[in-house]
Amino acid sequence: MPTEEIKIDLTEVKERKSRNSIKNLIEETGFPFKVFSNFWSHFEEKENDITRNAIVISDLHSTINHCKKINQELWKYKVQKNKPYFISIIRNKRDERVADLIDNLLKISNNRLTVIKTTKYFSKKEDHKELLDKLQKIIARNFNPDALEKVSFNKSKDSFIIEFNDASFGEVSLKELDIQSLKNDLLLDSVQISDQGNAIELFTKKGEIFDIDAQVLKSFISTKTRDKIKNDAELTAQNVGNQIKAARKMNNLTQENLSELTNIDQAIISKIETGKHLPRFDTISRIANGLDITVSELLNIR
């Protein structure tokens, strides 16, 4: 989760009641934040880090008007450089009249834009919930330093090229992940980042989703992350075995069931659960995937 306060600009949400409603919603997310009002002056006129990693919430027509003041290529460059995120709100006919410009705005903003249609003061329960859900996903995906930012597949090396929000990046091969044997079952060009940025996802030829935990990927490119995972989880064979056994039972699964879900031999699962075998990170990830939880969740079950 975010380790620093998130800067949020509400300048272009004109009514005080609406601004207060949004502030209350942000507080509900539980993420640390501070409200500031200098985003647009710096974004349009200066090269200043004050716009870095800011969330800008405004009425759609206001966002469009600011966009028109800046050359599109310059807008695109500034978004890529300082990574602000735009949440634009459609609340009235003035916003609706510029709705046909959303696709272009989304494109030049490097997909760092969410458009929400709502009532004037977010008075409806469903509008309140939608904005809260979107805020939580946006923050988890774009402002968590451990979340994935970019991913692509390198066919010549059978590897994933990955970059995280904290700017750490590297390359992790199928062999390192111990999934080389699954290569012919996976549509590797379909790789994408999950909604929360906590995994990469690929389609199998059967139309199922195969995912790989972001922390596992980061452990291959960051010694610090690998050591942190080990220390946090106290990775002894007995501890990992107990965690996996507890998770399996919580899901009312037999070892045979888990073997089918993970494509890991039942005998190996038995050895892991009894502490006779300490699995590699990639094996732990496959088990977490089979249980539909993250590696962190798996290793912290009580």
LINSULMO-V297186 format. One record per pair of residues at least 4 apart in sequence whose C-alpha atoms are under 7 Angstrom apart, sorted by sequence separation. I is the first residue (numbers start at 1). J is the second residue. D is the distance in whole Angstrom. If there is no record, write none. Layout:
# LINSULMO-V297186
i = <I	I>
j = <J	J>
d = <D	D>
This chain:
# LINSULMO-V297186
i = <15	16	17	18	19	20	21	22	23	24	25	38	39	40	41	42	58	59	60	61	62	63	64	65	70	71	72	73	74	75	76	77	78	79	91	92	93	95	101	102	103	104	105	106	107	109	118	119	124	125	126	127	128	129	130	131	132	133	134	135	136	137	138	139	140	154	155	163	164	172	173	174	175	179	182	193	194	203	204	213	214	215	216	218	219	222	223	224	225	226	227	228	229	230	231	235	236	237	238	239	240	241	242	243	244	245	246	247	248	249	253	254	255	256	257	258	259	264	265	266	267	268	269	270	271	272	279	280	281	282	283	284	285	286	287	288	289	293	294	295	296	297	13	42	58	70	79	90	106	119	122	123	139	154	163	164	174	175	194	203	204	230	235	248	253	259	271	272	279	288	289	293	13	42	90	106	122	141	153	154	163	174	193	194	203	204	219	259	271	272	288	106	153	154	162	163	193	194	202	203	218	219	259	272	288	43	152	153	162	192	193	201	202	10	42	118	151	152	161	162	191	192	201	202	151	152	161	191	192	201	256	285	288	151	160	161	191	200	201	255	284	39	150	151	159	160	190	199	200	150	159	160	190	199	200	149	150	159	188	199	200	255	148	149	158	159	187	198	199	148	149	158	186	187	198	147	148	186	187	146	147	186	187	145	146	185	186	145	146	185	144	145	142	262	8	63	262	6	7	8	9	11	44	86	87	88	89	90	91	5	6	7	8	9	10	85	86	87	88	89	90	91	5	6	7	8	9	60	85	86	87	88	89	90	91	245	262	5	7	53	55	56	57	58	59	60	91	244	261	9	52	53	54	55	56	57	58	59	60	79	51	52	53	54	55	56	57	58	59	241	242	52	76	241	258	49	51	61	76	241	61	241	60	153	59	72	153	238	61	238	237	152	237	237	151	237	13	148	172	8	9	10	12	13	7	8	9	10	12	6	7	8	9	10	172	148	12	147	148	147	170	247	141	244	247	141	243	140	141	243	243	137	240	216	148	216	233	147	233	216	213	212	211	213	213	21	18	29	17	178	177	25	29	1	2	2	1	2>
j = <19	20	21	22	23	24	25	26	27	28	29	42	43	44	45	46	62	63	64	65	66	67	68	69	74	75	76	77	78	79	80	81	82	83	95	96	97	99	105	106	107	108	109	110	111	113	122	123	128	129	130	131	132	133	134	135	136	137	138	139	140	141	142	143	144	158	159	167	168	176	177	178	179	183	186	197	198	207	208	217	218	219	220	222	223	226	227	228	229	230	231	232	233	234	235	239	240	241	242	243	244	245	246	247	248	249	250	251	252	253	257	258	259	260	261	262	263	268	269	270	271	272	273	274	275	276	283	284	285	286	287	288	289	290	291	292	293	297	298	299	300	301	18	47	63	75	84	95	111	124	127	128	144	159	168	169	179	180	199	208	209	235	240	253	258	264	276	277	284	293	294	298	19	48	96	112	128	147	159	160	169	180	199	200	209	210	225	265	277	278	294	113	160	161	169	170	200	201	209	210	225	226	266	279	295	51	160	161	170	200	201	209	210	19	51	127	160	161	170	171	200	201	210	211	161	162	171	201	202	211	266	295	298	162	171	172	202	211	212	266	295	51	162	163	171	172	202	211	212	163	172	173	203	212	213	163	164	173	202	213	214	269	163	164	173	174	202	213	214	164	165	174	202	203	214	164	165	203	204	164	165	204	205	164	165	204	205	165	166	205	165	166	165	286	33	88	287	32	33	34	35	37	70	112	113	114	115	116	117	32	33	34	35	36	37	112	113	114	115	116	117	118	33	34	35	36	37	88	113	114	115	116	117	118	119	273	290	34	36	82	84	85	86	87	88	89	120	273	290	39	82	83	84	85	86	87	88	89	90	109	82	83	84	85	86	87	88	89	90	272	273	84	108	273	290	82	84	94	109	274	95	275	95	188	95	108	189	274	98	275	275	191	276	277	192	278	58	193	217	54	55	56	58	59	54	55	56	57	59	54	55	56	57	58	220	197	62	197	198	198	221	298	195	298	301	196	298	196	197	299	301	196	299	281	214	282	299	214	300	285	285	285	289	294	295	121	121	132	121	282	282	132	136	140	143	144	144	145>
d = <6	6	6	6	6	6	6	6	6	6	7	6	6	6	6	5	6	7	6	6	6	6	6	7	7	6	6	6	6	6	6	6	6	5	6	6	6	7	6	6	6	6	6	6	6	7	6	6	6	6	6	6	6	6	6	6	6	6	6	6	6	6	6	5	5	6	7	6	5	7	6	6	6	7	6	6	6	6	5	7	6	6	7	6	6	6	6	6	6	6	6	6	6	6	7	6	6	6	6	6	6	6	6	6	6	6	6	6	6	6	6	6	6	6	6	6	5	7	7	6	6	6	6	6	6	6	6	6	6	6	6	6	6	6	6	6	6	6	6	6	6	6	7	7	6	6	6	5	5	7	6	7	7	5	6	6	5	5	6	6	6	5	6	5	6	5	5	5	6	5	7	7	6	6	6	7	6	6	6	6	4	5	6	6	5	7	5	6	5	6	6	6	5	7	6	7	5	6	6	6	6	4	5	7	6	6	6	6	6	6	6	6	5	7	7	6	7	5	6	6	7	5	6	6	6	7	4	6	7	4	6	6	6	5	6	7	5	5	7	6	7	6	6	7	6	5	5	6	5	5	5	6	6	5	7	6	7	4	6	4	7	7	6	5	6	6	6	6	5	4	5	6	7	6	5	6	6	6	6	6	6	4	6	7	6	6	6	5	7	6	7	5	7	6	7	7	6	6	6	6	6	6	7	6	6	6	6	6	6	5	4	5	5	5	7	5	5	5	5	5	5	6	5	6	6	6	5	5	6	6	6	6	6	6	6	6	5	6	6	6	6	6	6	6	5	5	6	6	5	7	4	5	5	5	5	5	5	5	6	6	6	6	5	6	6	6	6	6	6	5	6	6	5	4	7	7	6	7	6	6	5	5	5	7	7	7	7	7	6	4	5	7	7	6	7	5	5	7	7	6	6	7	5	6	5	5	5	5	7	7	6	6	6	6	7	5	7	5	7	5	6	7	7	7	7	5	7	6	5	6	6	6	7	6	7	7	6	7	7	7	6	6	6	6	7	7	5	7	7	6	5	6	6	6	6	5	5	7>
